[in-house]
Amino acid sequence: MAPITTASNDETHAALLDSLDMHKIHKPFRNPAWKPPQRRNKNLKQILSEAQRAQQSLMNTQQNSGATTPQPSSTNGSSTPSLNPNPAQASQDLSRLVVEKNAKQVNGAVGMVVPSVTYTSIAAAPSLKPKKKYCDITGLPAKYKDPKTGLFYYNAEVYAVIKSLTTGQVQEYLAARGANTVLK
């Protein structure tokens, strides 16, 4: 700020302050049409309570309507029955369906043991993701592969250790991973 001299008065001082005021400087980076959002973010408790209220009102309307569609009694595999939106009831429906399917398999194949379908024994398709590679020496995620030995390694320190290994030691590391070559 310029010092006040005897030649300056209050008017020139106010004019100087107005020229230095940050609010009056044009800011081209600022959007003049921007307004703060009107919607307030909800916390987890509010979201859960709204979902619970919606589920409860859905259940009340289904119970009070008198025109609810009954669950299909037969599950022949051609059509998938719709499950109840209530998680507890849906769990019971699903377990009932699994028990019925297992009973059909056991009754249909007398003398044969048919594997039952459960959450722990369900067969899944092979993964489409590439197999993860781990360092053969340290067990850390491998970033590199030695082209000469075929060992995966984590960093330059491990690479120096790999360079000092004998052929027999390299084969032992590859055998531990199941990638060794066996000559007959």
N, C-alpha and C positions, 0 to 999 in steps of 0.2 A: 504494500500500500504506500502510496506516495505521502511523504510527510506534509503535514499542514504548515503552510507558510503564512506570512502576514498578508500575502496577496490573495489567498484562497478564502472563500467564505463557505457557509453551510450549503449553498446551492451547488457550487462546484464539487464540494465533497460528496454530496448526495449523487451527483451525476457520475462521479468516479465509482462510487459503490454500485450504482446501477449497471455500469459498463462491466464491472467485474463479477456481477451476480451470475452464478452457474445455472440458475433456473431460466434465465433469459437467453442463454446460448442455444443456438439451433443444434439439435442432435440428429443427424441423418440416419444413424443406426437404429433409432427407436421407431417402432411402428405406431403412428398416431391412432390407428383404429383398434389397437389392442385393448382388451378389457379382461379383467381377471375372471376365471371361470365361476359360474354361478353354482355349479354342483359341488357339494361338499363330499369328500371321500368318507366311506363308511369304515368303521373298524370291524374286526373279526366277530366280535360279540353281536353287533347289529346284523351282520350278514347271516350268522347262524340262527339268530332269533327269527329273522324274516323267513328263512328257509323252513324252520320248524313250524312257524305259523301257517305258511302256505301248505305244507304237508298235512298239518292237522286239519285245515279247512277242506282239503281234498278228501281226506279220510271221512270227515263228517258228512260231506255231500254224498259220498258213496254209500255210507251207512244209512243215511236218511232218505235216499232217493227211492228205495224199494224196487228199482229197476236195474239193479246191478247185474252184470253178465257173470254167470258162474264160470269158474275155471273149467276147462275141458278135462274130462275124467280120463280119457285115453290119450296116451302119448305114443303114437305109432312111429314117430320119427319124421313123418312127412310134414307136420306143422309144428312150429315151436309155440308152446303156450306162453301167453303174456304173464309176466310175474307181477306181483303186487308192488306198488310203489313204496309201501312201508318196509323198511329194511328188515325188521324182525320177521314179518310175515313172509317176505320174499325168501329169506333164508330157510324158513320152514318148508316153503313150496319147493325150493331147489333140492333140499335134502330128500323130500318125498319123491321127487322125480328121479333122483339118483337111485333110491331104494327100489322104486318100481322097475327101473331099467335093469338093475342088477338081478332082480327077481325073475324078470323075463328071460335074461340070459341064462340063468341057472336052470329054470324050468324048461327052456327050449333045448338045451344041450345036456342031456342026461349022461353022466359019466365023464363029461369033459369039464376041465377047470377053465373057466373064462375069467380073465382078469377084470376086476371091478374098476370102474372109473371113479377116481377120487381126485382131490386137489393135488395130492402128492404123487399120484401115479399117472397123470395124464401125459400123453405123448405129445411132444411139440416138434415143430419143423426145425431144421437146422438154422442157426443164426446166419443172417446175411452180413453181419458186421465182421470185419477182418479179425483174425485171432490176435490177441495181445501178445507182444513179445517182451520177455523179461531178460535181464542180464543173467548170463549163465554163471557168473562169478558172485555177484552181489545180491541178485534177486530184485533189483530196482527195475523200473520200466526202461527197456532198452531203446536207445536212440539210434544205434549203429550196429552193423554186422560186419565182422571181419571176413573179407572175401576169400582169404587163404584157408582159414580153419572152419569157417561157418558158424563161429560162436557169436552170440549177441553180447554187446557190451554197453555200459552206461556212459563212460567218459574216457578221457585220455589216460587217466591213472590205471583204469582197468585194462585198457588196451596195452599198456606197457606190461602188465602182468600176463596178458594173453600171449604176447610176443615171447615171453620167457618160458612158456610151457613147452613140454616135450609132446611128441605125437601121441604117446600113450595117455598122457594127462588130458589132452584135447579130446581124445576118443572117450575117456571116462566122463567128461563134462557133457559131451554129446549124447552118451548113453543115458545119463541121468535125465536128459530132456526127451529122450526117445528119438533122436535124430541121427544116431550113429549108423554107419554103413557096416554091414556084416558080410565078409567075404567067405564063400564056402568052397 
